[in-house]
Amino acid sequence: MKRILVISWYFPPINSSEGLVTYKLLNNSKYEYDVFMQNNNELWSYGKDEALNINKNINKIISKAKEINDFYNDAINYFKINQDKYDIVMTRSMPEVSHKIGLEIKKIKKDIIWLASFGDPIANNPFSIKNLQIENPYKARLSNFLSLKRFLKSLIHQRRCRISYKLLIKNNNKLQEKILNKCDYFICNNTYEKDYMLKDYSNKENLNKKAIIIPHSFDESMYTKGKKETSKKIIFNYIGHLDDIRTPHLLLEAIKKLADNDPNLKNKMELNFYGNVSDKEKLYIIDNDLLEIVKFKKNVSYLKSLEIMKQTDWLVHIDANLADIISENIFFAAKLVDYMGSKSKILAITMLNGISADILKNYNALCVEHSCEEIYNYLFLILDENYSKEPNTEYASKYSAPNVAADFDKKISKIIKERMVNYDKS
């Protein structure tokens, strides 16, 4: 069996969500991999962390590229020279440049087995659609009405952005369709994502035969053995990226309501944000005098974040409310499995139908809707009535990296056997 070539823009030491997902899968697999990656561009990542142990089955091939186009060219040139070394290539997205490389590799070597792995859909991504709603050019700020010239400039700028965004979505739709038709197999992290991606294709029955479901995983060996620190307060921690779509605003409103009714709240709870929080929410916290309760922490390494997860009372998970776009949440945040691997309790604000809710309910997490009133009620029960939900750690083991990688290896073995049978027939 030859080594498998993996094209991944992100891979440790640059620790993005996609890079870490890829790392945990490959690091626990029985197969051997050459990972073509870059080590210079840290945008949309958690920065560099050299502490992760790379097993001997992984060989890193590092491009010096800093830009997407240079990475594309480097990867194609590498494959042209080394194509005889590989029978299988797996491309990891996001970003989608890896799949564009896969398309070109398939042209160069038609009989190579191409696995295209999708972190999120490229076409009709609900986040992109939500962004279009937010960037509606007719929702100019009221302050711009004070100056007609400024108002018109704002409309023109937003209109151009909207047109560019629509063109991007159209191009992404074409790209995803091309990838799905040309690849031999495609990987999704859950069935909701797969069904959403295929729903508009006339040949979806044939495409469905190409689908492989490989969920995210946690690696228990990466957590420290330390115990929770004792505190008179109940500590809530959120770890990850938040913005104007995936927003903590309803949680903050609920805390504000609790604080209004309980002057002693600052001695009962603390909510820490590790990661990005929008300026709008920071202003809300300051304006409503919540800084003694809600705190912003500096960014931490991936391994440190796992340590924090293990020591917290309640981990907070927040999904975007996309109910006006999709009826079921298709996004499986990799952080969820890291949360479960810590064996801590989870408070999740999510859509009640979809992949997050399915997983979290089985874990026995506390799942609430995007409702200030419901969040407020459960926080009150936790703080004043000792309400608790003990995790189902046996269920969580389903997502351990060795178990997920073993399932992945079985699928790879099956693909190889099928290819050998086809060769024998020909």
C-alpha positions as CSV (number, residue, x, y, z in Angstrom):
1,M,0.0,0.0,0.0
2,K,1.4,3.3,-1.1
3,R,1.3,6.4,1.1
4,I,-1.8,8.6,0.9
5,L,-1.3,12.2,-0.2
6,V,-3.3,14.7,1.8
7,I,-3.7,18.3,0.6
8,S,-4.5,20.5,3.6
9,W,-3.9,24.3,3.8
10,Y,-4.1,24.0,7.6
11,F,-2.2,21.4,9.6
12,P,-0.2,21.7,12.8
13,P,1.7,23.6,13.9
14,I,-0.9,26.0,12.4
15,N,-3.9,25.1,14.4
16,S,-7.1,25.9,12.7
17,S,-10.3,23.9,13.4
18,E,-9.9,22.0,10.0
19,G,-6.2,21.4,10.6
20,L,-6.8,19.9,14.1
21,V,-9.6,17.7,12.8
22,T,-7.3,16.4,10.1
23,Y,-4.5,15.9,12.5
24,K,-6.5,13.9,15.0
25,L,-7.8,11.6,12.2
26,L,-4.5,10.9,10.5
27,N,-2.5,10.7,13.8
28,N,-4.7,7.8,14.9
29,S,-4.9,6.0,11.5
30,K,-3.0,2.9,10.6
31,Y,-2.2,4.2,7.1
32,E,0.8,6.4,6.2
33,Y,0.4,9.9,4.9
34,D,2.3,12.7,3.1
35,V,0.6,15.9,4.1
36,F,1.1,18.8,1.7
37,M,0.6,22.0,3.8
38,Q,1.8,25.5,4.3
39,N,3.4,26.9,7.4
40,N,3.4,30.7,6.9
41,N,-0.2,31.9,6.8
42,E,-2.0,32.0,10.2
43,L,-5.2,33.8,9.1
44,W,-8.4,32.1,10.4
45,S,-6.4,29.9,12.7
46,Y,-5.5,29.8,16.4
47,G,-1.9,30.5,15.6
48,K,1.1,28.2,15.8
49,D,1.6,25.5,18.4
50,E,4.6,23.3,18.1
51,A,3.7,21.1,21.1
52,L,1.4,18.6,19.2
53,N,3.0,15.2,18.7
54,I,3.1,14.1,15.1
55,N,3.2,10.3,14.8
56,K,5.6,8.5,12.5
57,N,2.9,7.6,10.0
58,I,2.7,11.3,9.0
59,N,5.3,13.0,6.8
60,K,4.8,16.8,6.3
61,I,5.7,18.4,3.0
62,I,5.7,22.1,3.6
63,S,5.1,24.7,0.9
64,K,6.7,28.1,1.4
65,A,3.6,29.7,0.0
66,K,1.9,32.6,1.9
67,E,-0.9,33.1,-0.6
68,I,-3.6,30.7,-1.9
69,N,-2.6,30.9,-5.5
70,D,1.1,30.1,-4.7
71,F,0.0,27.1,-2.6
72,Y,-2.1,25.9,-5.5
73,N,0.8,26.1,-7.9
74,D,3.2,24.5,-5.5
75,A,0.9,21.6,-4.9
76,I,0.3,20.9,-8.6
77,N,4.0,21.1,-9.3
78,Y,4.8,18.7,-6.4
79,F,2.2,16.2,-7.7
80,K,3.4,16.3,-11.3
81,I,6.9,15.3,-10.1
82,N,5.7,12.7,-7.5
83,Q,2.5,11.3,-9.0
84,D,3.8,7.8,-9.2
85,K,4.1,7.7,-5.4
86,Y,0.3,7.9,-4.8
87,D,-2.8,5.9,-5.6
88,I,-5.0,8.0,-3.2
89,V,-5.3,11.7,-2.6
90,M,-7.5,13.3,0.1
91,T,-8.2,17.1,-0.2
92,R,-9.3,18.9,3.0
93,S,-11.5,22.0,2.9
94,M,-11.8,24.7,4.1
95,P,-10.4,26.7,2.3
96,E,-11.7,25.2,-1.0
97,V,-8.3,25.6,-2.7
98,S,-7.5,22.1,-1.7
99,H,-10.4,20.8,-3.8
100,K,-9.4,23.0,-6.7
101,I,-6.0,21.2,-6.5
102,G,-7.9,17.9,-6.4
103,L,-9.7,18.7,-9.6
104,E,-6.3,19.4,-11.3
105,I,-4.7,16.2,-9.8
106,K,-7.6,14.2,-11.3
107,K,-6.8,15.6,-14.7
108,I,-3.1,14.8,-14.4
109,K,-3.8,11.2,-13.1
110,K,-7.2,10.0,-14.0
111,D,-7.0,6.7,-12.2
112,I,-6.1,8.2,-8.8
113,I,-8.7,7.8,-6.1
114,W,-9.8,11.2,-4.9
115,L,-11.5,11.8,-1.6
116,A,-12.8,15.3,-1.2
117,S,-13.4,16.2,2.5
118,F,-15.9,19.0,3.3
119,G,-15.8,20.8,6.6
120,D,-18.7,22.9,5.5
121,P,-20.7,23.1,2.3
122,I,-19.1,25.3,-0.4
123,A,-22.4,25.9,-2.2
124,N,-25.4,27.7,-0.7
125,N,-23.6,27.9,2.7
126,P,-26.3,29.1,5.1
127,F,-23.7,31.4,6.7
128,S,-23.1,33.1,3.4
129,I,-26.9,33.5,2.9
130,K,-27.2,35.0,6.4
131,N,-24.4,37.4,5.6
132,L,-26.3,38.6,2.5
133,Q,-29.3,39.4,4.8
134,I,-27.1,41.3,7.2
135,E,-25.4,43.3,4.3
136,N,-28.8,44.3,2.8
137,P,-28.0,47.7,1.2
138,Y,-31.3,49.2,2.2
139,K,-30.5,48.7,5.9
140,A,-28.2,51.7,6.0
141,R,-27.5,53.0,9.4
142,L,-29.8,55.7,10.6
143,S,-26.8,58.0,11.3
144,N,-26.2,58.1,7.5
145,F,-29.5,59.9,7.0
146,L,-27.9,63.0,8.6
147,S,-25.7,63.4,5.5
148,L,-27.3,62.6,2.1
149,K,-23.8,62.3,0.5
150,R,-22.6,59.9,3.2
151,F,-25.9,57.9,2.9
152,L,-25.6,57.6,-0.9
153,K,-21.9,56.5,-0.6
154,S,-22.9,53.9,1.9
155,L,-25.6,52.5,-0.3
156,I,-23.3,52.3,-3.3
157,H,-20.6,50.5,-1.3
158,Q,-23.0,48.0,0.2
159,R,-24.6,47.5,-3.2
160,R,-21.2,46.6,-4.7
161,C,-20.5,44.3,-1.8
162,R,-23.8,42.6,-2.3
163,I,-23.2,42.1,-6.1
164,S,-19.7,40.7,-5.4
165,Y,-21.1,38.4,-2.7
166,K,-23.9,37.1,-5.0
167,L,-21.2,36.4,-7.7
168,L,-19.1,34.5,-5.2
169,I,-22.1,32.4,-4.2
170,K,-22.8,31.6,-7.8
171,N,-19.2,30.6,-8.4
172,N,-19.1,28.5,-5.3
173,N,-22.3,26.6,-6.4
174,K,-20.6,25.7,-9.7
175,L,-17.4,24.7,-7.9
176,Q,-19.1,22.3,-5.5
177,E,-21.1,20.6,-8.3
178,K,-17.9,20.1,-10.2
179,I,-16.0,18.7,-7.2
180,L,-18.8,16.2,-6.3
181,N,-19.1,15.0,-9.9
182,K,-15.3,14.6,-10.4
183,C,-14.2,13.1,-7.1
184,D,-14.4,9.4,-6.4
185,Y,-15.7,9.9,-2.8
186,F,-16.6,12.8,-0.7
187,I,-16.4,13.1,3.1
188,C,-18.9,14.9,5.3
189,N,-18.8,15.1,9.1
190,N,-22.6,14.4,9.5
191,T,-25.6,13.3,7.5
192,Y,-27.4,16.6,7.8
193,E,-24.5,18.3,6.0
194,K,-24.5,15.6,3.3
195,D,-28.2,15.8,2.7
196,Y,-28.1,19.5,2.5
197,M,-25.3,19.5,0.0
198,L,-27.1,17.0,-2.3
199,K,-30.7,18.2,-2.1
200,D,-30.7,20.3,-5.3
201,Y,-28.8,17.9,-7.6
202,S,-30.7,15.8,-10.2
203,N,-28.2,13.1,-9.8
204,K,-28.2,13.1,-6.0
205,E,-28.9,9.3,-5.9
206,N,-25.6,8.6,-7.7
207,L,-23.7,11.2,-5.7
208,N,-25.1,9.7,-2.4
209,K,-23.2,6.5,-3.2
210,K,-20.0,8.5,-3.1
211,A,-20.7,9.8,0.4
212,I,-18.6,8.9,3.5
213,I,-19.5,10.1,6.9
214,I,-16.5,10.7,9.2
215,P,-17.4,12.7,12.3
216,H,-15.0,15.0,14.3
217,S,-13.1,13.4,17.1
218,F,-11.3,14.1,20.4
219,D,-8.0,12.7,21.5
220,E,-8.1,11.8,25.2
221,S,-4.3,11.6,25.4
222,M,-4.1,15.4,24.7
223,Y,-6.0,16.4,27.9
224,T,-4.1,17.0,31.2
225,K,-5.0,14.9,34.2
226,G,-5.5,18.0,36.4
227,K,-8.6,18.3,38.6
228,K,-11.1,21.2,38.5
229,E,-10.0,24.2,40.6
230,T,-12.3,24.9,43.5
231,S,-14.3,28.1,43.4
232,K,-17.3,29.6,45.2
233,K,-18.6,30.7,41.9
234,I,-20.0,28.5,39.1
235,I,-17.6,29.0,36.2
236,F,-19.0,29.0,32.6
237,N,-16.4,29.0,29.8
238,Y,-16.9,29.6,26.1
239,I,-13.9,28.7,23.9
240,G,-13.9,29.6,20.2
241,H,-14.9,32.2,17.6
242,L,-18.0,34.3,17.9
243,D,-19.3,37.0,15.5
244,D,-22.5,38.8,14.5
245,I,-24.1,35.5,13.2
246,R,-22.9,33.1,15.9
247,T,-23.5,35.5,18.6
248,P,-23.8,35.3,22.5
249,H,-26.2,38.2,22.6
250,L,-29.2,36.3,24.0
251,L,-26.9,34.8,26.7
252,L,-25.7,38.2,27.7
253,E,-29.3,39.5,27.8
254,A,-30.2,36.7,30.1
255,I,-27.3,37.4,32.4
256,K,-28.3,41.1,32.4
257,K,-31.8,40.1,33.5
258,L,-30.3,37.9,36.2
259,A,-28.1,40.7,37.4
260,D,-31.0,43.2,37.6
261,N,-32.8,40.7,39.8
262,D,-29.9,39.6,41.9
263,P,-27.2,42.1,43.1
264,N,-25.1,39.2,44.4
265,L,-24.8,37.6,40.9
266,K,-21.2,38.5,40.5
267,N,-20.4,36.2,43.5
268,K,-22.4,33.3,42.1
269,M,-21.2,33.0,38.5
270,E,-18.5,33.9,36.1
271,L,-18.6,33.7,32.3
272,N,-15.3,33.7,30.4
273,F,-14.8,34.1,26.7
274,Y,-11.7,32.6,25.2
275,G,-11.6,33.7,21.6
276,N,-13.1,36.4,19.4
277,V,-16.2,38.3,20.5
278,S,-17.7,41.1,18.3
279,D,-17.2,44.7,19.4
280,K,-21.0,45.1,19.5
281,E,-21.2,42.5,22.3
282,K,-18.2,43.9,24.1
283,L,-20.0,47.3,24.2
284,Y,-23.2,45.6,25.4
285,I,-21.2,44.1,28.3
286,I,-19.6,47.5,29.2
287,D,-22.8,49.5,28.8
288,N,-24.7,47.1,31.1
289,D,-22.1,47.0,33.8
290,L,-21.4,43.2,33.4
291,L,-17.6,43.3,33.5
292,E,-17.5,41.7,37.0
293,I,-19.5,38.7,35.7
294,V,-18.5,38.4,32.0
295,K,-14.7,38.4,31.3
296,F,-12.6,38.4,28.1
297,K,-9.6,36.2,28.3
298,K,-6.5,36.2,26.1
299,N,-6.2,33.6,23.3
300,V,-4.8,30.3,24.4
301,S,-3.1,27.4,22.6
302,Y,-5.2,24.4,21.6
303,L,-3.7,22.2,24.4
304,K,-4.3,24.9,26.9
305,S,-7.9,25.2,25.8
306,L,-8.4,21.4,26.5
307,E,-7.0,22.0,30.0
308,I,-9.5,24.8,30.5
309,M,-12.4,22.6,29.3
310,K,-11.5,19.9,31.8
311,Q,-11.4,22.4,34.7
312,T,-14.7,24.2,34.0
313,D,-18.1,23.7,35.6
314,W,-20.2,24.4,32.5
315,L,-18.9,24.7,29.0
316,V,-21.0,27.0,26.8
317,H,-21.7,26.1,23.2
318,I,-23.4,28.6,20.9
319,D,-24.7,27.8,17.4
320,A,-25.9,30.4,14.9
321,N,-29.7,30.8,14.7
322,L,-30.3,30.0,11.1
323,A,-33.9,28.9,11.5
324,D,-35.0,31.5,8.8
325,I,-32.8,29.8,6.3
326,I,-32.7,26.1,7.2
327,S,-35.0,24.0,9.4
328,E,-32.2,21.8,10.7
329,N,-28.7,22.8,11.8
330,I,-26.2,21.2,9.5
331,F,-23.0,22.5,11.2
332,F,-21.1,20.2,13.4
333,A,-18.6,22.3,15.4
334,A,-15.3,20.4,16.0
335,K,-15.2,22.1,19.4
336,L,-18.2,20.0,20.5
337,V,-16.2,16.8,20.5
338,D,-13.4,18.5,22.4
339,Y,-16.0,19.6,24.9
340,M,-17.3,16.0,25.3
341,G,-13.7,14.7,25.6
342,S,-13.2,16.9,28.7
343,K,-16.2,15.1,30.3
344,S,-17.5,18.5,31.6
345,K,-21.1,19.6,31.6
346,I,-22.3,21.6,28.6
347,L,-24.9,24.3,28.2
348,A,-25.7,24.6,24.5
349,I,-27.7,27.3,22.8
350,T,-28.7,25.8,19.5
351,M,-31.4,25.0,17.0
352,L,-33.4,22.1,18.5
353,N,-33.3,20.1,15.2
354,G,-30.0,19.1,13.7
355,I,-26.6,17.6,14.3
356,S,-25.6,19.6,17.4
357,A,-28.9,18.8,19.2
358,D,-28.7,15.1,18.3
359,I,-25.2,14.8,19.7
360,L,-25.7,17.0,22.7
361,K,-28.9,15.3,23.8
362,N,-27.2,11.9,23.7
363,Y,-24.4,13.4,25.7
364,N,-27.0,14.6,28.2
365,A,-26.1,18.2,27.7
366,L,-28.5,21.1,28.5
367,C,-29.9,22.2,25.2
368,V,-31.8,25.5,25.0
369,E,-33.3,27.4,22.1
370,H,-32.3,30.8,21.0
371,S,-34.6,32.4,23.6
372,C,-33.5,34.9,26.3
373,E,-36.3,33.7,28.6
374,E,-35.3,30.0,28.4
375,I,-31.6,30.8,28.9
376,Y,-32.5,33.0,31.9
377,N,-34.7,30.3,33.4
378,Y,-32.0,27.6,33.2
379,L,-29.3,29.8,34.5
380,F,-31.5,30.6,37.5
381,L,-32.0,26.9,38.1
382,I,-28.2,26.2,37.9
383,L,-27.2,29.1,40.1
384,D,-30.0,29.0,42.7
385,E,-31.5,25.5,42.6
386,N,-28.4,23.4,42.0
387,Y,-29.7,22.1,38.7
388,S,-27.3,19.8,36.9
389,K,-27.0,17.5,33.9
390,E,-24.4,14.8,34.3
391,P,-22.6,13.9,31.0
392,N,-23.0,10.6,29.3
393,T,-19.3,9.8,28.9
394,E,-20.0,6.4,27.5
395,Y,-21.7,8.0,24.5
396,A,-18.9,10.5,24.1
397,S,-16.4,7.6,23.5
398,K,-18.0,7.1,20.1
399,Y,-16.1,10.2,19.1
400,S,-12.7,9.3,20.5
401,A,-10.0,9.7,17.8
402,P,-8.9,6.0,17.9
403,N,-12.6,4.9,17.3
404,V,-13.2,7.4,14.5
405,A,-9.9,6.7,12.8
406,A,-10.5,2.9,13.0
407,D,-13.8,3.5,11.1
408,F,-12.1,5.7,8.6
409,D,-9.4,3.0,8.1
410,K,-12.1,0.4,7.4
411,K,-13.6,2.6,4.7
412,I,-10.2,3.2,3.1
413,S,-9.6,-0.6,3.2
414,K,-12.9,-1.2,1.4
415,I,-12.1,1.4,-1.2
416,I,-8.7,-0.2,-1.9
417,K,-10.2,-3.7,-2.2
418,E,-12.9,-2.4,-4.6
419,R,-10.3,-0.8,-6.7
420,M,-8.2,-4.0,-6.8
421,V,-11.2,-6.0,-7.9
422,N,-11.9,-3.5,-10.7
423,Y,-8.3,-3.7,-11.8
424,D,-8.5,-7.6,-11.9
425,K,-11.7,-7.4,-14.0
426,S,-10.0,-5.0,-16.5
